[in-house]
Amino acid sequence: MTEMPQLPKNLEELSFREAMSSLDEIVAALESNTLELEDSLVAYEQGIALLRNLRGRLDGAQQKIDVLMGELEETESDEVIDSTLQKA
């Protein structure tokens, strides 16, 4: 029978790489079909928790990148004339 890794209660304690490695181990254990039903359910729950955590980290990183990219974009100045307006 495959032994499951023990995850910390606070998944933030794991680096992104460690969390990915733990998720890979869980997937491999589930795919090996060597776990008892109860152990499979525990492993699945741990995998879902890791996946949510990793997605949250990726979303946070994407938001930071979007902010940084937005800061790099040139903003229009007030001197730009709107050619769509016409005099009445």
Secondary structure, DSSP 8 states (H G I E B T S, - for coil): --------SSGGGS-HHHHHHHHHHHHHHHHHT-S-HHHHHHHHHHHHHHHHHHHHHHHHHHHHHHHHHHHHS----TT---TT----
